Amino acid sequence: MSGDGKKSASATKDSKRQRRFNGTAAQKKNRAMRNAARRKAIKSGRVKKGDGKDIDHKRKIKDGGTNAKGNTRVRSSSQNRADNGGTGGRKKKRTARKK
């Protein structure tokens, strides 16, 4: 079954690439920081489990942002994911490369 985290013999090339990328030490560290920010917001009462809200980092973790209270805010998941370059499951459009 796709999406359950198990490796499948019929997994696509892209899903295998994504699994390798998500398994790198740097990505594990970034994911742990995002999860910590969420737990901190739940503890302070800013969000609840299942409320459809995301914790947004004003300065992204990948750009050197932190979990400081001044760098995080609560946003709807649709707003946050639209601002952060998500494709909503759609493939990205290919652009012509410059030579």
Rosetta blueprint (number, residue, H / E / L):
1 M L
2 S L
3 G L
4 D L
5 G L
6 K L
7 K L
8 S L
9 A L
10 S L
11 A L
12 T L
13 K H
14 D H
15 S H
16 K H
17 R H
18 Q H
19 R H
20 R H
21 F H
22 N H
23 G L
24 T L
25 A H
26 A H
27 Q H
28 K H
29 K H
30 N H
31 R H
32 A H
33 M H
34 R H
35 N H
36 A H
37 A H
38 R H
39 R H
40 K H
41 A H
42 I H
43 K H
44 S L
45 G L
46 R L
47 V L
48 K L
49 K L
50 G L
51 D L
52 G L
53 K E
54 D E
55 I E
56 D E
57 H E
58 K L
59 R L
60 K L
61 I H
62 K H
63 D H
64 G L
65 G L
66 T L
67 N L
68 A L
69 K H
70 G H
71 N H
72 T E
73 R E
74 V E
75 R E
76 S E
77 S H
78 S H
79 Q H
80 N H
81 R H
82 A H
83 D H
84 N L
85 G L
86 G L
87 T L
88 G L
89 G L
90 R L
91 K L
92 K L
93 K L
94 R L
95 T L
96 A L
97 R L
98 K L
99 K L
